[in-house]
Amino acid sequence: MAFFHNSVADEFESVNQLILNSLKSDVGLVENIGGYIVDSGGKRLRPVLVLLSALANGYNSGRDHIKIAAIIEFIHTATLLHDDVVDVSALRRGRETANEIWGNAPSVLVGDFLYSRAFQMLVEISDMSIMSVFADATNVISEGEVQQMANAGNPDLDESTYKKVIYRKTAKLFEAGMECGAILAGSNKQAMKDYGKHLGMAFQIADDVLDLQGDVSVIGKNIGDDLNEGKMTLPLIFAREHCNSEQRDIIRDAISNKSSENFDQILKIVSETGGVDYSLNRAREHSSHALKALQGLPEGQYKKVLTELATFAVSRDI
């Protein structure tokens, strides 16, 4: 169990049990695929953030934080199923993707089931402000998916557009989870939103660095997948702007052709131009903003874990 689970261990176990119970369906394939992807060894960071946000702000009047944590995991899992189909991914978290095992159509449809189950659970909570947060978040995430797909194979993507995409695809759900925890507790809503946004940005930028220099046995995906999917990530964007014309052509060709064939050369270019350092510094800036958002939070174990998470986002190797 990761360090950020420890302070909410009992609640986290309740979330896992609710997830399993909510996956039940008369359609066997739904349970098989849903169970496979939910049980695939992920960190379940987003549900933990919901719990930490609620408890750090003094929530103690019910179990809605358990439900919201399960809801956010279902929404995240649905996006993973859809992502892997769009990206034609074969490996996630060190295991074959659902689409690799069952095919694209079942994966997409089970992703739809998880989305709809999440909104069934939201109706049970019957809090319009929380429903509004999730309705907005899922819409923004969908925009991010479309925007990323439209930019696949585009070697001219700039840093500003890159940031918009990762905010929509990744940081928005972090932001939503933190905000909903604060709504339940009735305090620090904007601060928790800010923390979630910047933590999510830091995590995604660090992920994009790991795609270039991580260990496949540790991070659970094939190194160079972003090149194979034609994604211009921040290390590549910086390198493209600070290398010579010959090196620039190598990067552009890899993105345009969605190929990691010249991965070693590209990694060398990114390292020599400072693309990795630049990207990690941007991630650290977001981590710093996340820490700043915690300043008004009451001292205690939950704030301590949120503080550690902001540092972990950048320093991790998974």
C-alpha positions as CSV (number, residue, x, y, z in Angstrom):
1,M,0.0,0.0,0.0
2,A,1.4,3.4,-1.0
3,F,2.1,6.0,1.8
4,F,-0.9,8.1,0.8
5,H,-3.3,5.2,1.5
6,N,-2.2,4.7,5.1
7,S,-4.0,7.6,6.8
8,V,-7.3,6.7,5.2
9,A,-6.9,2.9,5.2
10,D,-10.3,2.1,6.6
11,E,-12.1,4.5,4.3
12,F,-10.1,3.2,1.4
13,E,-11.1,-0.4,2.1
14,S,-14.7,0.8,2.1
15,V,-14.2,2.4,-1.2
16,N,-12.8,-0.7,-2.7
17,Q,-15.7,-2.8,-1.4
18,L,-18.2,-0.3,-2.8
19,I,-16.5,-0.4,-6.2
20,L,-16.7,-4.2,-6.3
21,N,-20.4,-4.1,-5.2
22,S,-21.2,-1.5,-7.8
23,L,-19.6,-3.5,-10.6
24,K,-22.2,-6.2,-10.4
25,S,-24.2,-6.8,-13.5
26,D,-26.4,-9.4,-15.1
27,V,-24.1,-9.1,-18.1
28,G,-21.1,-11.2,-17.5
29,L,-18.8,-9.4,-19.9
30,V,-19.4,-6.1,-18.0
31,E,-18.3,-7.6,-14.8
32,N,-15.3,-9.4,-16.4
33,I,-13.9,-6.3,-18.1
34,G,-14.9,-3.9,-15.4
35,G,-13.3,-6.0,-12.7
36,Y,-10.2,-6.6,-14.8
37,I,-9.5,-2.9,-15.3
38,V,-10.5,-1.8,-11.8
39,D,-8.3,-4.5,-10.3
40,S,-5.3,-3.8,-12.4
41,G,-3.0,-2.5,-9.7
42,G,-3.5,1.3,-10.1
43,K,-2.7,3.7,-7.3
44,R,-6.3,4.8,-6.9
45,L,-4.9,8.2,-6.2
46,R,-8.1,10.1,-7.3
47,P,-10.3,8.3,-4.7
48,V,-7.7,8.9,-2.0
49,L,-7.7,12.6,-2.9
50,V,-11.5,12.8,-2.3
51,L,-11.1,11.2,1.1
52,L,-8.2,13.4,2.1
53,S,-9.9,16.6,1.0
54,A,-13.1,15.8,2.9
55,L,-11.3,14.6,6.1
56,A,-8.7,17.3,6.0
57,N,-11.5,19.9,6.0
58,G,-13.4,18.3,8.9
59,Y,-16.0,16.1,7.2
60,N,-17.4,13.7,9.7
61,S,-21.2,13.6,9.0
62,G,-21.7,10.5,6.8
63,R,-20.3,8.3,4.1
64,D,-20.8,10.3,1.0
65,H,-17.0,10.8,0.7
66,I,-16.8,7.0,0.2
67,K,-19.4,7.2,-2.6
68,I,-17.7,10.1,-4.3
69,A,-14.4,8.3,-4.1
70,A,-15.9,5.3,-5.9
71,I,-17.6,7.5,-8.4
72,I,-14.3,9.3,-9.4
73,E,-12.6,5.9,-9.8
74,F,-15.3,4.7,-12.1
75,I,-15.1,7.9,-14.2
76,H,-11.3,7.6,-14.3
77,T,-11.5,3.9,-15.3
78,A,-14.0,4.6,-18.0
79,T,-11.5,7.2,-19.5
80,L,-8.7,4.6,-19.4
81,L,-10.8,2.0,-21.3
82,H,-11.6,4.6,-24.0
83,D,-8.1,6.0,-24.0
84,D,-6.5,2.6,-24.7
85,V,-8.9,2.0,-27.6
86,V,-8.1,5.4,-29.1
87,D,-4.4,5.1,-28.6
88,V,-4.3,1.4,-29.6
89,S,-2.5,0.6,-26.4
90,A,-1.5,-2.9,-25.6
91,L,-0.1,-2.4,-22.1
92,R,-1.2,-0.5,-19.0
93,R,0.1,-0.9,-15.5
94,G,2.2,-3.8,-16.6
95,R,-0.7,-5.9,-17.9
96,E,-2.4,-6.3,-21.3
97,T,-5.1,-3.7,-21.9
98,A,-8.8,-4.7,-21.9
99,N,-9.0,-3.9,-25.7
100,E,-6.0,-6.1,-26.3
101,I,-7.8,-9.0,-24.6
102,W,-11.5,-8.5,-25.4
103,G,-11.3,-6.1,-28.4
104,N,-12.3,-2.5,-28.9
105,A,-16.1,-2.6,-29.0
106,P,-16.5,-4.4,-25.6
107,S,-14.0,-2.0,-24.0
108,V,-15.8,1.1,-25.2
109,L,-19.2,-0.2,-24.2
110,V,-18.0,-1.2,-20.7
111,G,-16.4,2.2,-20.4
112,D,-19.9,3.6,-21.1
113,F,-21.3,1.3,-18.4
114,L,-18.9,2.7,-15.8
115,Y,-19.7,6.3,-16.8
116,S,-23.5,5.6,-16.4
117,R,-23.0,3.7,-13.1
118,A,-21.0,6.7,-11.7
119,F,-23.9,9.0,-12.5
120,Q,-26.4,6.6,-10.9
121,M,-24.4,6.8,-7.7
122,L,-24.3,10.6,-8.0
123,V,-28.1,10.6,-8.1
124,E,-28.1,8.7,-4.8
125,I,-26.1,11.5,-3.2
126,S,-28.5,14.1,-4.5
127,D,-26.3,17.1,-4.1
128,M,-26.7,19.4,-7.1
129,S,-23.4,21.2,-6.6
130,I,-21.5,17.9,-6.6
131,M,-23.4,16.7,-9.7
132,S,-22.5,19.9,-11.4
133,V,-18.8,19.5,-10.7
134,F,-18.8,16.0,-12.2
135,A,-21.0,17.0,-15.2
136,D,-18.5,19.8,-15.9
137,A,-15.5,17.6,-15.3
138,T,-16.6,14.7,-17.6
139,N,-17.4,17.3,-20.4
140,V,-14.0,18.9,-20.1
141,I,-12.2,15.5,-20.0
142,S,-14.0,14.6,-23.2
143,E,-12.9,17.8,-24.9
144,G,-9.3,17.0,-23.8
145,E,-9.6,13.5,-25.4
146,V,-10.8,15.0,-28.7
147,Q,-8.2,17.7,-28.6
148,Q,-5.4,15.2,-28.0
149,M,-6.7,12.9,-30.8
150,A,-6.8,15.9,-33.2
151,N,-3.2,16.8,-32.4
152,A,-1.9,13.2,-32.7
153,G,0.9,13.3,-35.3
154,N,1.2,17.1,-35.1
155,P,4.9,18.0,-34.6
156,D,4.1,21.7,-34.3
157,L,2.1,21.5,-31.1
158,D,3.1,24.4,-28.8
159,E,3.5,24.4,-25.0
160,S,0.3,26.4,-24.5
161,T,-1.8,23.9,-26.2
162,Y,0.0,21.0,-24.5
163,K,-0.9,22.6,-21.1
164,K,-4.6,22.9,-22.1
165,V,-4.7,19.3,-23.1
166,I,-3.2,17.9,-19.9
167,Y,-5.4,20.1,-17.8
168,R,-8.4,18.7,-19.5
169,K,-7.3,15.1,-19.7
170,T,-5.7,14.7,-16.3
171,A,-5.8,17.7,-13.9
172,K,-9.5,18.3,-14.3
173,L,-10.4,15.1,-12.5
174,F,-7.9,15.7,-9.7
175,E,-9.4,19.2,-9.3
176,A,-13.0,17.8,-9.3
177,G,-12.2,15.2,-6.6
178,M,-10.6,17.7,-4.3
179,E,-13.4,20.2,-4.8
180,C,-16.1,17.6,-4.0
181,G,-14.3,16.7,-0.8
182,A,-14.3,20.3,0.2
183,I,-18.0,20.7,-0.7
184,L,-18.9,17.8,1.6
185,A,-16.9,19.4,4.4
186,G,-18.3,22.9,3.6
187,S,-14.9,24.7,3.5
188,N,-11.8,25.6,1.5
189,K,-13.4,24.8,-1.8
190,Q,-11.2,27.1,-4.0
191,A,-8.0,26.1,-2.2
192,M,-8.8,22.4,-2.7
193,K,-9.6,23.0,-6.4
194,D,-6.3,24.8,-6.8
195,Y,-4.4,22.0,-5.1
196,G,-6.1,19.4,-7.3
197,K,-5.4,21.2,-10.5
198,H,-1.7,21.8,-9.8
199,L,-1.1,18.3,-8.4
200,G,-2.7,16.9,-11.6
201,M,-0.5,19.1,-13.8
202,A,2.6,18.0,-12.0
203,F,1.7,14.3,-12.2
204,Q,1.1,14.5,-15.9
205,I,4.2,16.4,-16.8
206,A,6.2,13.9,-14.7
207,D,4.5,11.0,-16.5
208,D,5.6,12.5,-19.8
209,V,9.2,12.5,-18.6
210,L,8.8,8.9,-17.4
211,D,7.6,7.9,-20.9
212,L,11.1,8.8,-22.1
213,Q,13.3,7.5,-19.4
214,G,11.3,5.3,-17.0
215,D,11.6,1.6,-16.4
216,V,8.9,-0.4,-18.1
217,S,8.9,-3.0,-15.3
218,V,8.2,-0.1,-12.8
219,I,5.9,2.3,-14.6
220,G,3.9,-0.5,-16.3
221,K,3.7,0.8,-19.8
222,N,6.0,0.6,-22.9
223,I,8.6,3.2,-22.9
224,G,8.2,5.5,-25.9
225,D,4.4,5.0,-26.2
226,D,3.9,8.7,-26.6
227,L,6.1,8.7,-29.7
228,N,4.2,5.7,-31.1
229,E,0.9,7.6,-30.5
230,G,2.3,10.8,-32.1
231,K,2.0,12.8,-28.9
232,M,4.2,16.0,-28.6
233,T,4.9,16.1,-24.9
234,L,6.6,18.9,-23.0
235,P,10.2,17.4,-23.1
236,L,9.8,17.0,-26.9
237,I,8.4,20.5,-27.4
238,F,11.3,22.0,-25.5
239,A,13.8,19.9,-27.3
240,R,12.3,20.8,-30.7
241,E,12.8,24.5,-29.9
242,H,16.4,24.2,-28.7
243,C,18.1,21.7,-31.1
244,N,19.6,22.0,-34.5
245,S,17.7,21.5,-37.7
246,E,18.8,17.9,-38.2
247,Q,17.8,16.9,-34.7
248,R,14.5,18.8,-35.2
249,D,13.7,16.7,-38.3
250,I,14.3,13.5,-36.3
251,I,11.7,14.6,-33.7
252,R,9.3,15.8,-36.3
253,D,9.5,12.6,-38.3
254,A,8.9,10.5,-35.2
255,I,5.8,12.4,-34.3
256,S,4.4,12.7,-37.8
257,N,5.0,9.0,-38.5
258,K,4.0,7.9,-34.9
259,S,7.2,5.9,-34.5
260,S,9.6,5.2,-31.7
261,E,12.2,3.8,-34.1
262,N,14.7,6.5,-33.3
263,F,13.9,6.5,-29.6
264,D,17.5,6.4,-28.4
265,Q,18.5,9.4,-30.6
266,I,15.5,11.4,-29.5
267,L,16.2,10.6,-25.8
268,K,19.7,11.9,-26.3
269,I,18.4,15.1,-28.0
270,V,15.9,15.7,-25.2
271,S,18.6,15.2,-22.6
272,E,21.3,17.3,-24.3
273,T,18.9,20.2,-24.9
274,G,17.6,20.2,-21.3
275,G,14.1,19.0,-22.2
276,V,13.9,16.7,-19.2
277,D,15.2,19.3,-16.7
278,Y,12.9,22.0,-18.1
279,S,9.9,19.7,-17.9
280,L,10.7,18.6,-14.3
281,N,11.1,22.3,-13.3
282,R,7.6,23.1,-14.7
283,A,6.3,20.1,-12.7
284,R,8.0,21.5,-9.6
285,E,6.3,24.8,-10.2
286,H,2.9,23.2,-10.2
287,S,3.9,21.2,-7.1
288,S,4.8,24.5,-5.4
289,H,1.5,26.0,-6.3
290,A,-0.3,22.9,-4.9
291,L,1.6,23.3,-1.6
292,K,0.7,27.0,-1.4
293,A,-3.0,26.0,-1.7
294,L,-2.7,24.0,1.5
295,Q,-1.6,26.9,3.7
296,G,-5.0,27.6,5.1
297,L,-5.7,23.9,5.9
298,P,-5.8,22.8,9.5
299,E,-2.7,21.0,10.6
300,G,-2.9,17.3,11.0
301,Q,-2.2,13.9,9.4
302,Y,-4.3,14.6,6.3
303,K,-2.6,17.9,5.5
304,K,0.7,16.1,6.0
305,V,-0.2,13.5,3.4
306,L,-1.4,16.1,0.9
307,T,1.9,17.9,1.4
308,E,3.9,14.7,0.8
309,L,1.9,14.0,-2.3
310,A,2.8,17.3,-3.9
311,T,6.4,16.4,-3.6
312,F,5.9,12.7,-4.6
313,A,4.2,13.9,-7.9
314,V,7.5,15.1,-9.2
315,S,10.1,12.8,-7.5
316,R,8.3,9.4,-8.1
317,D,9.5,6.7,-10.5
318,I,6.0,5.2,-11.1
